[in-house]
Amino acid sequence: MTRQGCFLTEQEIKRIVTLLDKTDLTILEIAQRMTCSRSSIVAINRKFQVRKYAGMRTNWTSKAS
């Protein structure tokens, strides 16, 4: 069950950024693992510009690439 309307701690945000950057997990998989909504993961990705999707949902490039 995902948490809705809950704030993420700074530690949780750092963990999400790490998962976005270092793994091939999808946004849904990260959301399930962190028990938060997909929109939270997307918002964090946009804020920290970790993955660039270029209009595609399943393919991305990381900022390190």
ABEGO torsion letter per residue (X at the ends): XBBBGBBBBAAAAAAAAAAAAABABBAAAAAAAAGBBAAAAAAAAAAAGABBAGGBAABBBBAAX
